[in-house]
Amino acid sequence: MDAIQQHMLDTYRAARLGEPAPPPPGRHDRRTLRDLYRHWLTHPPVRDKELRDKQLRDKPVRGPGPGPGKSRPSGV
């Protein structure tokens, strides 16, 4: 299914449920590309392999979670 077909299906579903129609595909592409470009200008990619590895090592890691097959209670 391409983007136009998905949009038509979503529009039909929204009309049946009395909800507002979704925006057409590609509507926010220009803004998204502009935001990505601005992010790239302010946060350029790291070219030095050693520096990149150091940044990855220094990046905070999420604490250990429950083991495999175990889950946490919701809200904790």
VODO-481236 format. One record per residue: residue in one letter; residue number from 1; z negated, y negated, x negated of N, C-alpha, C, O in turn. Coordinates in Angstrom, 1 decimal, always signed. Each point is the difference from the previous one (the first is absolute). Example, Ala and Ser with C-alpha at 12.3 -4.5 7.8 and 13.67 -1.06 7.14 Angstrom:
# residues 2
rotor:A; lolum:1; nz:-7.8; ny:+5.7; nx:-13.2; caz:+0.0; cay:-1.2; cax:+0.9; cz:+0.0; cy:-1.2; cx:-0.9; oz:-0.7; oy:+0.0; ox:-1.0
rotor:S; lolum:2; nz:+1.4; ny:-1.1; nx:+1.4; caz:+0.0; cay:-1.1; cax:-0.9; cz:-0.8; cy:-1.1; cx:+0.8; oz:-0.1; oy:-1.1; ox:-0.5
END
This chain:
# residues 76
rotor:M; lolum:1; nz:+0.0; ny:+1.2; nx:-0.9; caz:+0.0; cay:-1.2; cax:+0.9; cz:+0.0; cy:-1.2; cx:-0.9; oz:-0.8; oy:-0.1; ox:-0.9
rotor:D; lolum:2; nz:+1.7; ny:-0.9; nx:+1.1; caz:+0.0; cay:-1.2; cax:-0.8; cz:-0.8; cy:-1.1; cx:+0.7; oz:-0.6; oy:+0.2; ox:+1.0
rotor:A; lolum:3; nz:+0.5; ny:-1.3; nx:-1.7; caz:-0.9; cay:-1.1; cax:+0.4; cz:+0.4; cy:-0.5; cx:+1.4; oz:-0.9; oy:-0.3; ox:+0.8
rotor:I; lolum:4; nz:+2.2; ny:+0.2; nx:-0.5; caz:+0.4; cay:-0.6; cax:+1.3; cz:-0.4; cy:+1.0; cx:+1.1; oz:-0.5; oy:-0.4; ox:+1.1
rotor:Q; lolum:5; nz:+0.7; ny:+1.7; nx:-1.3; caz:-0.4; cay:+1.0; cax:+1.1; cz:-1.5; cy:+0.0; cx:+0.2; oz:-0.5; oy:+0.0; ox:+1.1
rotor:Q; lolum:6; nz:-0.3; ny:-0.1; nx:-2.2; caz:-1.4; cay:-0.1; cax:+0.1; cz:-0.4; cy:-1.2; cx:+0.8; oz:-1.0; oy:+0.0; ox:+0.8
rotor:H; lolum:7; nz:+1.6; ny:-1.2; nx:-1.1; caz:-0.3; cay:-1.2; cax:+0.7; cz:+0.3; cy:+0.1; cx:+1.5; oz:-0.8; oy:-0.5; ox:+0.8
rotor:M; lolum:8; nz:+1.9; ny:+1.1; nx:-0.5; caz:+0.4; cay:+0.2; cax:+1.4; cz:-1.0; cy:+0.9; cx:+0.7; oz:-0.4; oy:-0.3; ox:+1.1
rotor:L; lolum:9; nz:-0.1; ny:+1.3; nx:-1.7; caz:-1.0; cay:+0.9; cax:+0.5; cz:-1.3; cy:-0.7; cx:+0.2; oz:-0.7; oy:+0.1; ox:+1.1
rotor:D; lolum:10; nz:+0.3; ny:-0.9; nx:-2.1; caz:-1.3; cay:-0.8; cax:+0.1; cz:+0.1; cy:-1.0; cx:+1.1; oz:-1.0; oy:-0.3; ox:+0.7
rotor:T; lolum:11; nz:+2.2; ny:-0.4; nx:-0.6; caz:+0.1; cay:-1.0; cax:+1.1; cz:-0.1; cy:+0.7; cx:+1.4; oz:-0.6; oy:-0.6; ox:+0.9
rotor:Y; lolum:12; nz:+1.3; ny:+1.7; nx:-0.8; caz:-0.1; cay:+0.7; cax:+1.3; cz:-1.4; cy:+0.4; cx:+0.3; oz:-0.5; oy:-0.2; ox:+1.2
rotor:R; lolum:13; nz:-0.2; ny:+0.8; nx:-2.2; caz:-1.4; cay:+0.4; cax:+0.2; cz:-0.9; cy:-1.2; cx:+0.4; oz:-0.9; oy:+0.1; ox:+0.9
rotor:A; lolum:14; nz:+1.1; ny:-1.2; nx:-1.6; caz:-0.8; cay:-1.2; cax:+0.3; cz:+0.3; cy:-0.5; cx:+1.4; oz:-0.9; oy:-0.5; ox:+0.7
rotor:A; lolum:15; nz:+2.1; ny:+0.5; nx:-0.3; caz:+0.4; cay:-0.4; cax:+1.4; cz:-0.7; cy:+0.8; cx:+1.0; oz:-0.5; oy:-0.5; ox:+1.1
rotor:R; lolum:16; nz:+0.5; ny:+1.8; nx:-1.3; caz:-0.6; cay:+1.0; cax:+1.0; cz:-1.5; cy:-0.2; cx:+0.0; oz:-0.6; oy:+0.1; ox:+1.1
rotor:L; lolum:17; nz:-0.1; ny:-0.5; nx:-2.2; caz:-1.4; cay:-0.2; cax:+0.0; cz:-0.4; cy:-1.4; cx:+0.3; oz:-1.2; oy:-0.3; ox:+0.0
rotor:G; lolum:18; nz:+2.2; ny:-0.6; nx:+0.2; caz:-0.4; cay:-1.4; cax:+0.3; cz:-0.5; cy:-0.8; cx:-1.2; oz:-0.7; oy:-0.9; ox:+0.1
rotor:E; lolum:19; nz:+1.1; ny:+1.4; nx:-1.3; caz:-0.4; cay:-0.7; cax:-1.3; cz:+1.1; cy:-0.9; cx:-0.5; oz:+1.2; oy:+0.2; ox:+0.4
rotor:P; lolum:20; nz:-1.5; ny:-1.1; nx:-1.3; caz:+1.1; cay:-0.8; cax:-0.5; cz:+0.9; cy:+0.8; cx:-0.9; oz:-0.4; oy:+1.0; ox:-0.7
rotor:A; lolum:21; nz:+1.6; ny:-1.4; nx:+0.6; caz:+1.0; cay:+0.7; cax:-0.8; cz:-0.2; cy:-0.2; cx:-1.5; oz:-0.5; oy:-1.1; ox:-0.4
rotor:P; lolum:22; nz:+0.7; ny:+2.1; nx:-0.4; caz:-0.2; cay:-0.1; cax:-1.4; cz:+1.1; cy:-0.9; cx:-0.6; oz:+1.1; oy:-0.2; ox:+0.6
rotor:P; lolum:23; nz:-1.4; ny:-0.4; nx:-1.8; caz:+1.1; cay:-0.9; cax:-0.6; cz:+1.1; cy:+0.9; cx:-0.5; oz:-0.2; oy:+1.2; ox:-0.3
rotor:P; lolum:24; nz:+1.4; ny:-1.8; nx:+0.3; caz:+1.2; cay:+0.8; cax:-0.5; cz:-0.2; cy:+0.4; cx:-1.4; oz:-0.6; oy:-0.7; ox:-0.8
rotor:P; lolum:25; nz:+1.3; ny:+1.8; nx:+0.4; caz:-0.1; cay:+0.4; cax:-1.4; cz:+0.6; cy:-1.1; cx:-1.0; oz:+1.0; oy:-0.6; ox:+0.4
rotor:G; lolum:26; nz:-1.6; ny:+0.5; nx:-1.5; caz:+0.5; cay:-1.0; cax:-1.0; cz:-0.5; cy:-1.4; cx:+0.2; oz:+0.4; oy:-0.9; ox:-0.7
rotor:R; lolum:27; nz:-1.2; ny:+0.6; nx:+1.7; caz:-0.4; cay:-1.3; cax:+0.4; cz:-0.9; cy:-0.6; cx:-1.1; oz:+0.1; oy:-1.2; ox:-0.3
rotor:H; lolum:28; nz:-0.9; ny:+2.0; nx:-0.4; caz:-0.9; cay:-0.6; cax:-1.0; cz:+0.4; cy:+0.4; cx:-1.4; oz:-0.8; oy:-0.2; ox:-0.9
rotor:D; lolum:29; nz:+2.0; ny:+0.6; nx:+0.7; caz:+0.5; cay:+0.5; cax:-1.3; cz:+0.0; cy:-1.2; cx:-1.0; oz:-0.5; oy:+0.2; ox:-1.1
rotor:R; lolum:30; nz:+1.0; ny:-1.4; nx:+1.5; caz:+0.0; cay:-1.1; cax:-0.9; cz:-1.3; cy:-0.4; cx:-0.5; oz:-0.3; oy:-0.3; ox:-1.2
rotor:R; lolum:31; nz:-0.7; ny:+0.2; nx:+2.2; caz:-1.3; cay:-0.4; cax:-0.4; cz:-0.7; cy:+1.0; cx:-0.9; oz:-0.7; oy:-0.3; ox:-0.9
rotor:T; lolum:32; nz:+0.9; ny:+1.6; nx:+1.2; caz:-0.6; cay:+1.1; cax:-0.8; cz:+0.6; cy:-0.1; cx:-1.5; oz:-0.8; oy:+0.1; ox:-0.9
rotor:L; lolum:33; nz:+2.1; ny:-0.3; nx:+0.8; caz:+0.6; cay:-0.1; cax:-1.4; cz:-0.6; cy:-1.2; cx:-0.7; oz:-0.2; oy:+0.0; ox:-1.2
rotor:R; lolum:34; nz:+0.1; ny:-1.1; nx:+1.9; caz:-0.6; cay:-1.3; cax:-0.6; cz:-1.4; cy:+0.3; cx:-0.4; oz:-0.4; oy:-0.5; ox:-1.1
rotor:D; lolum:35; nz:-0.4; ny:+1.1; nx:+1.9; caz:-1.4; cay:+0.3; cax:-0.4; cz:-0.1; cy:+0.9; cx:-1.2; oz:-0.8; oy:-0.2; ox:-0.9
rotor:L; lolum:36; nz:+1.7; ny:+1.3; nx:+0.9; caz:+0.0; cay:+0.9; cax:-1.2; cz:+0.5; cy:-0.8; cx:-1.3; oz:-0.6; oy:+0.2; ox:-1.0
rotor:Y; lolum:37; nz:+1.5; ny:-1.1; nx:+1.2; caz:+0.5; cay:-0.8; cax:-1.2; cz:-1.1; cy:-0.9; cx:-0.5; oz:-0.3; oy:-0.1; ox:-1.2
rotor:R; lolum:38; nz:-0.4; ny:-0.5; nx:+2.1; caz:-1.2; cay:-0.9; cax:-0.4; cz:-1.1; cy:+0.8; cx:-0.6; oz:-0.6; oy:-0.5; ox:-1.0
rotor:H; lolum:39; nz:+0.4; ny:+1.7; nx:+1.5; caz:-1.0; cay:+0.8; cax:-0.7; cz:+0.4; cy:+0.4; cx:-1.4; oz:-0.8; oy:+0.1; ox:-0.9
rotor:W; lolum:40; nz:+2.1; ny:+0.3; nx:+0.8; caz:+0.5; cay:+0.3; cax:-1.3; cz:-0.1; cy:-1.1; cx:-1.0; oz:-0.3; oy:+0.2; ox:-1.2
rotor:L; lolum:41; nz:+0.5; ny:-1.5; nx:+1.7; caz:-0.1; cay:-1.1; cax:-0.9; cz:-1.5; cy:-0.3; cx:-0.5; oz:-0.2; oy:-0.3; ox:-1.1
rotor:T; lolum:42; nz:-0.7; ny:+0.6; nx:+2.0; caz:-1.4; cay:-0.3; cax:-0.3; cz:-0.7; cy:+1.2; cx:-0.6; oz:-1.0; oy:-0.1; ox:-0.7
rotor:H; lolum:43; nz:+1.6; ny:+1.3; nx:+0.8; caz:-0.6; cay:+1.2; cax:-0.6; cz:+1.1; cy:+0.8; cx:-0.6; oz:+0.5; oy:+1.0; ox:+0.5
rotor:P; lolum:44; nz:+0.0; ny:-1.5; nx:-1.7; caz:+1.2; cay:+0.7; cax:-0.6; cz:-0.4; cy:+1.4; cx:-0.5; oz:-1.2; oy:+0.3; ox:-0.3
rotor:P; lolum:45; nz:+2.2; ny:+0.6; nx:+0.3; caz:-0.3; cay:+1.4; cax:-0.4; cz:-0.5; cy:+0.0; cx:-1.5; oz:+0.5; oy:-0.8; ox:-0.8
rotor:V; lolum:46; nz:-1.3; ny:+1.7; nx:+0.5; caz:-0.5; cay:+0.1; cax:-1.4; cz:+1.0; cy:+0.9; cx:-0.8; oz:+0.3; oy:+1.1; ox:+0.4
rotor:R; lolum:47; nz:+0.2; ny:-1.7; nx:-1.5; caz:+1.0; cay:+0.7; cax:-0.8; cz:-0.6; cy:+0.8; cx:-1.1; oz:+0.6; oy:+1.0; ox:-0.5
rotor:D; lolum:48; nz:-1.8; ny:-1.4; nx:+0.0; caz:-0.6; cay:+0.7; cax:-1.2; cz:-0.7; cy:+1.3; cx:+0.6; oz:-0.9; oy:-0.1; ox:+0.8
rotor:K; lolum:49; nz:+1.3; ny:+1.2; nx:-1.3; caz:-0.6; cay:+1.3; cax:+0.4; cz:-1.5; cy:+0.1; cx:-0.2; oz:-0.7; oy:+0.4; ox:+0.9
rotor:E; lolum:50; nz:+0.3; ny:-0.9; nx:-2.1; caz:-1.5; cay:+0.1; cax:-0.3; cz:-0.8; cy:-0.9; cx:+1.0; oz:-1.0; oy:+0.5; ox:+0.5
rotor:L; lolum:51; nz:+1.5; ny:-1.7; nx:-0.2; caz:-0.7; cay:-0.9; cax:+0.9; cz:+0.0; cy:+0.6; cx:+1.4; oz:-1.0; oy:-0.1; ox:+0.7
rotor:R; lolum:52; nz:+2.1; ny:+0.7; nx:-0.3; caz:+0.1; cay:+0.6; cax:+1.3; cz:-1.0; cy:+1.1; cx:+0.2; oz:-0.6; oy:+0.2; ox:+1.0
rotor:D; lolum:53; nz:+0.6; ny:+0.7; nx:-2.1; caz:-1.0; cay:+1.1; cax:+0.0; cz:-1.4; cy:-0.5; cx:+0.1; oz:-0.8; oy:+0.6; ox:+0.7
rotor:K; lolum:54; nz:+0.5; ny:-1.7; nx:-1.4; caz:-1.4; cay:-0.5; cax:+0.0; cz:-0.3; cy:-0.6; cx:+1.4; oz:-1.1; oy:+0.2; ox:+0.5
rotor:Q; lolum:55; nz:+2.1; ny:-0.8; nx:+0.1; caz:-0.3; cay:-0.5; cax:+1.4; cz:-0.3; cy:+1.1; cx:+0.9; oz:-0.8; oy:-0.1; ox:+0.9
rotor:L; lolum:56; nz:+1.6; ny:+1.2; nx:-1.0; caz:-0.3; cay:+1.1; cax:+0.9; cz:-1.3; cy:+0.7; cx:-0.3; oz:-0.7; oy:+0.4; ox:+1.0
rotor:R; lolum:57; nz:+0.3; ny:-0.4; nx:-2.3; caz:-1.4; cay:+0.6; cax:-0.3; cz:-1.1; cy:-0.9; cx:+0.6; oz:-1.0; oy:+0.5; ox:+0.4
rotor:D; lolum:58; nz:+1.2; ny:-1.8; nx:-0.5; caz:-1.0; cay:-1.0; cax:+0.4; cz:-0.1; cy:-0.2; cx:+1.5; oz:-0.9; oy:-0.6; ox:+0.5
rotor:K; lolum:59; nz:+1.9; ny:+1.1; nx:+0.2; caz:+0.1; cay:-0.2; cax:+1.5; cz:-1.2; cy:+0.8; cx:+0.6; oz:-0.2; oy:+1.2; ox:-0.3
rotor:P; lolum:60; nz:-0.5; ny:-1.8; nx:+1.2; caz:-1.1; cay:+0.7; cax:+0.7; cz:+0.5; cy:+1.1; cx:+0.8; oz:+1.0; oy:-0.1; ox:+0.7
rotor:V; lolum:61; nz:-1.7; ny:+1.2; nx:-0.8; caz:+0.5; cay:+1.2; cax:+0.7; cz:-1.0; cy:+0.3; cx:+1.1; oz:-1.2; oy:-0.3; ox:-0.1
rotor:R; lolum:62; nz:+1.7; ny:+0.7; nx:+1.3; caz:-0.9; cay:+0.4; cax:+1.1; cz:-0.9; cy:+1.1; cx:-0.4; oz:+0.3; oy:+0.9; ox:-0.7
rotor:G; lolum:63; nz:-1.6; ny:-1.0; nx:+1.1; caz:-1.0; cay:+1.0; cax:-0.3; cz:+0.4; cy:+1.4; cx:+0.5; oz:+0.9; oy:+0.1; ox:+0.8
rotor:P; lolum:64; nz:-1.6; ny:+0.9; nx:-1.4; caz:+0.4; cay:+1.3; cax:+0.4; cz:-0.3; cy:+0.3; cx:+1.5; oz:-1.1; oy:-0.4; ox:+0.5
rotor:G; lolum:65; nz:+2.0; ny:+1.0; nx:+0.1; caz:-0.2; cay:+0.3; cax:+1.5; cz:-0.5; cy:+1.4; cx:+0.1; oz:-0.3; oy:+0.6; ox:-1.0
rotor:P; lolum:66; nz:+0.3; ny:-0.1; nx:+2.2; caz:-0.5; cay:+1.3; cax:+0.3; cz:+1.0; cy:+1.0; cx:-0.6; oz:+1.2; oy:-0.3; ox:-0.2
rotor:G; lolum:67; nz:-1.6; ny:+1.5; nx:-0.1; caz:+0.9; cay:+1.0; cax:-0.6; cz:+1.0; cy:+0.4; cx:+0.9; oz:+0.1; oy:-0.4; ox:+1.2
rotor:P; lolum:68; nz:+0.8; ny:+1.3; nx:-1.6; caz:+1.1; cay:+0.5; cax:+0.8; cz:-0.5; cy:+0.7; cx:+1.2; oz:-1.0; oy:+0.8; ox:-0.1
rotor:G; lolum:69; nz:+1.5; ny:-1.1; nx:+1.3; caz:-0.4; cay:+0.7; cax:+1.2; cz:-1.2; cy:-0.6; cx:+0.6; oz:-0.5; oy:+0.5; ox:+1.1
rotor:K; lolum:70; nz:-0.1; ny:-1.5; nx:-1.7; caz:-1.2; cay:-0.7; cax:+0.6; cz:+0.4; cy:-1.4; cx:+0.5; oz:+0.9; oy:-0.6; ox:-0.6
rotor:S; lolum:71; nz:-1.5; ny:+0.2; nx:+1.6; caz:+0.3; cay:-1.3; cax:+0.5; cz:-1.3; cy:-0.8; cx:+0.2; oz:-1.0; oy:+0.5; ox:+0.2
rotor:R; lolum:72; nz:+1.2; ny:-1.8; nx:-0.2; caz:-1.1; cay:-0.9; cax:+0.2; cz:-0.1; cy:-0.3; cx:+1.5; oz:+1.0; oy:+0.0; ox:+0.7
rotor:P; lolum:73; nz:-2.3; ny:-0.3; nx:-0.2; caz:-0.1; cay:-0.4; cax:+1.4; cz:+0.6; cy:-1.4; cx:+0.2; oz:+0.1; oy:-0.8; ox:-1.0
rotor:S; lolum:74; nz:+0.5; ny:+0.6; nx:+2.1; caz:+0.6; cay:-1.3; cax:+0.2; cz:-1.0; cy:-1.1; cx:+0.0; oz:-1.2; oy:+0.1; ox:+0.3
rotor:G; lolum:75; nz:+1.7; ny:-1.3; nx:-0.8; caz:-0.9; cay:-1.1; cax:-0.1; cz:-0.8; cy:-0.1; cx:-1.3; oz:-0.9; oy:-0.9; ox:-0.2
rotor:V; lolum:76; nz:+1.0; ny:+1.9; nx:-0.7; caz:-0.7; cay:+0.0; cax:-1.2; cz:+0.9; cy:-0.2; cx:-1.2; oz:-0.5; oy:-0.1; ox:-1.1
END
